[in-house]
Amino acid sequence: TAVGLDDGTIGLVTSFLALGAAFQLASIFIGDKMSRKGSIILVTFFDMLCFTLLYVVPFVKLPDNLRPWVFITLLLAANILRHIASPQKTAWSRDLVKEGHLGRFSALNETISLISGMIFSFAMGAIIDYLEAKNRLMLAFGIIGAILFILTECSTIVLLLAKQKPLTKRVEEKPLLRIKSAFSDKATLTLIPFYILWNIAGYTTTPFFGTYAIKELGFTMTAVSIITAAYSIFRAFISRPFGALGDKRGFVGNL
């Protein structure tokens, strides 16, 4: 809103971000080149940097009609880079997990992520509410941008210190054959229609929740953070049991 996007555009852009997942297909073509630690860290760093720079846009002297486009470009770039790096980061972490514990590891990883995100979102929401009430919203953006930059540096250091198993020589297979192989799997074909229906429902509603909660319902950012926290707590609570179930009966357990 601060950079000049109206409600409809916000919902449209948020929905359009879902297309960023399509760039995961790029990892099929560049996966072998990007599987090394340095490549993953580099792409991840620029991904996080783009998200950080979103909070710099309100401070940059730009024409009013150009500012929203700079914001949208950074947002799309951040999501595209995230989806390109995500498969390789996931493979990296899974290589270090004890066999038969991947479901529980994923559940624990998600739980920690949800709790950390919940605390962070609540704190940032409180900062925005407090400073907006004092008509100092730009200061709130500056503080959040600085915090995100510090977290970007910390995250990069953690990745640099993380171990990586020696890369093994992979059987050469053409990227298009990998895609064909995935879509010839019966389990994958069974799940695809359900994912499509779920995403149609999700991406026609959730992108507008933010503006609806704040403008129509009059919720503060703190209240929105509390609602998000409640969702995160519930999701964290059920993740572990379902992770253990996945280890025993899911696709991972049958690999």
C-alpha positions in Angstrom: 0.0 0.0 0.0 2.8 2.4 0.9 4.3 2.1 -2.6 1.0 2.8 -4.4 -0.5 -0.6 -5.0 -4.3 -0.8 -4.8 -6.2 -3.8 -3.3 -7.0 -5.5 -6.6 -3.4 -5.3 -7.7 -2.1 -6.6 -4.4 -4.4 -9.7 -4.7 -3.4 -10.1 -8.4 0.4 -9.9 -7.7 0.1 -12.2 -4.7 -1.7 -14.8 -6.8 0.8 -14.4 -9.7 3.6 -15.3 -7.3 2.3 -18.8 -7.4 3.7 -19.1 -10.9 7.1 -18.8 -9.3 6.8 -22.5 -8.5 7.0 -23.2 -12.2 10.7 -22.1 -12.0 11.4 -25.2 -9.9 11.4 -26.9 -13.3 14.5 -24.9 -14.1 16.3 -26.9 -11.4 15.8 -30.0 -13.6 17.9 -28.3 -16.3 20.5 -26.7 -14.1 20.3 -29.0 -11.0 23.7 -30.7 -11.6 25.4 -27.3 -12.0 23.7 -25.8 -9.0 24.0 -28.8 -6.7 27.3 -27.6 -5.2 27.3 -25.7 -1.9 28.6 -22.4 -3.3 26.0 -22.2 -6.1 23.1 -22.8 -3.6 24.4 -20.2 -1.2 24.9 -17.6 -3.9 21.4 -17.9 -5.3 19.9 -18.1 -1.8 21.7 -14.9 -0.8 20.4 -12.9 -3.7 16.9 -14.3 -3.1 17.0 -13.0 0.5 18.5 -9.7 -0.6 15.6 -9.1 -3.0 13.2 -9.6 -0.1 15.2 -7.2 2.0 15.3 -4.5 -0.7 11.5 -4.5 -0.8 11.6 -2.3 2.3 14.1 0.1 0.7 11.7 0.9 -2.2 9.7 3.5 -0.2 12.9 5.4 0.5 14.2 5.6 -3.0 13.4 8.7 -5.0 11.4 7.4 -7.9 8.4 8.6 -10.0 5.1 7.5 -8.4 4.2 5.5 -11.4 7.5 3.6 -11.4 7.8 2.7 -7.7 5.1 0.0 -7.8 6.9 -1.7 -10.8 10.2 -1.7 -9.0 8.5 -3.3 -6.0 6.8 -5.9 -8.1 10.0 -6.7 -10.0 11.9 -7.3 -6.8 9.1 -9.4 -5.4 8.9 -11.6 -8.5 12.7 -11.9 -8.6 12.8 -13.0 -5.0 10.2 -15.7 -5.5 11.8 -17.0 -8.7 15.2 -17.3 -7.1 13.7 -18.9 -4.1 12.0 -21.6 -6.2 15.1 -22.2 -8.2 17.2 -22.7 -5.1 14.6 -24.6 -3.0 14.9 -28.1 -4.6 18.7 -28.0 -4.3 18.6 -26.8 -0.7 16.0 -29.5 0.2 18.2 -32.2 -1.4 21.2 -30.9 0.5 19.5 -31.1 3.9 17.9 -34.5 3.1 21.3 -36.0 2.3 22.3 -35.4 5.9 19.2 -37.0 7.5 19.3 -40.5 8.9 17.5 -43.1 6.7 13.9 -43.6 7.8 13.7 -40.3 9.6 13.0 -37.9 6.8 9.3 -37.4 7.6 10.0 -36.6 11.3 12.9 -34.4 10.3 10.7 -32.4 7.9 8.0 -32.1 10.5 10.6 -30.8 13.1 12.1 -28.5 10.5 8.6 -27.1 9.7 7.7 -26.7 13.4 10.8 -24.7 14.2 10.3 -22.6 11.0 6.6 -21.9 12.0 7.4 -21.0 15.6 10.3 -18.7 14.5 8.2 -17.1 11.8 5.3 -16.6 14.2 7.5 -14.8 16.7 9.1 -12.7 14.0 5.8 -11.8 12.3 4.3 -10.8 15.7 7.3 -8.6 16.5 7.3 -6.9 13.1 3.5 -6.4 13.2 3.9 -4.7 16.6 6.6 -2.4 15.3 4.5 -1.4 12.3 1.4 -0.7 14.5 3.3 1.3 17.1 5.2 3.5 14.6 2.2 3.9 12.3 0.2 5.2 15.2 2.9 7.9 15.6 2.8 8.6 11.8 6.3 7.2 11.4 5.6 4.3 9.1 8.8 4.9 7.1 10.8 4.3 10.2 9.1 1.0 10.7 10.1 0.0 7.1 13.7 1.0 7.8 13.9 -1.0 11.0 12.4 -4.1 9.3 14.7 -3.7 6.3 17.7 -3.5 8.6 16.6 -6.6 10.6 16.0 -8.6 7.4 19.5 -7.6 6.2 21.1 -8.8 9.4 19.1 -12.1 9.2 20.3 -12.5 5.6 23.9 -12.2 6.7 23.3 -14.7 9.6 21.6 -17.2 7.3 24.4 -17.0 4.8 27.0 -17.6 7.5 25.0 -20.7 8.7 24.9 -22.1 5.2 28.6 -21.5 4.8 29.3 -23.5 8.0 26.9 -26.3 7.1 28.4 -29.6 5.9 27.7 -31.2 2.5 28.3 -34.8 1.6 30.7 -35.4 -1.3 28.8 -35.2 -4.5 28.5 -38.5 -6.3 28.5 -39.0 -10.0 25.0 -39.0 -11.3 23.6 -41.2 -14.1 23.3 -38.9 -17.1 19.7 -38.3 -18.0 18.2 -35.7 -20.3 16.0 -33.1 -18.5 13.0 -33.8 -20.7 13.2 -37.5 -19.9 13.2 -36.6 -16.1 10.0 -34.7 -16.7 8.5 -37.5 -18.7 9.4 -40.0 -16.0 7.7 -37.9 -13.3 4.5 -37.6 -15.2 4.4 -41.3 -16.0 4.3 -42.2 -12.3 0.9 -43.3 -11.3 1.1 -41.9 -7.8 2.0 -38.5 -9.2 -0.8 -38.5 -11.7 -3.3 -39.4 -8.9 -2.2 -36.5 -6.8 -2.1 -33.8 -9.5 -5.9 -33.3 -9.8 -6.2 -32.8 -6.0 -3.3 -30.3 -6.0 -4.9 -28.4 -8.8 -8.3 -28.2 -7.0 -6.7 -27.2 -3.8 -4.6 -24.5 -5.4 -7.6 -23.1 -7.4 -9.4 -22.7 -4.1 -6.3 -21.3 -2.3 -5.1 -18.8 -4.8 -8.5 -17.3 -5.5 -9.0 -16.5 -1.8 -5.8 -16.3 0.3 -4.1 -13.4 -1.6 -6.9 -11.1 -0.5 -7.0 -12.1 3.1 -4.4 -9.4 4.1 -6.3 -6.4 2.6 -9.6 -7.9 3.7 -8.5 -8.3 7.4 -6.9 -4.9 7.6 -9.3 -2.7 5.6 -12.7 -4.3 5.7 -12.4 -6.0 9.2 -10.2 -3.3 10.7 -7.7 -5.6 12.2 -4.3 -4.2 13.3 -1.1 -5.8 12.1 -0.7 -7.2 15.6 -4.1 -8.9 15.4 -3.2 -10.4 12.0 0.0 -11.7 13.5 -1.9 -13.3 16.4 -4.2 -15.0 13.9 -1.2 -16.2 11.9 0.4 -17.5 15.2 -2.7 -19.5 16.0 -2.5 -21.2 12.6 1.2 -21.8 13.0 0.7 -23.4 16.5 -2.0 -25.7 15.2 0.1 -26.7 12.2 3.2 -27.3 14.3 1.1 -29.5 16.7 0.0 -31.9 14.0 3.3 -31.9 11.9 5.2 -34.4 14.0 2.5 -37.1 14.1 2.0 -36.8 10.3 5.7 -36.8 9.7 6.1 -40.1 11.6 3.1 -41.5 9.6 4.8 -40.4 6.4 8.0 -42.3 7.4 6.0 -45.5 7.8 3.4 -45.3 5.0 4.2 -42.3 2.8 6.2 -42.1 -0.4 9.4 -41.4 1.5 9.1 -44.5 3.5 8.8 -46.6 0.3 11.7 -45.1 -1.5 
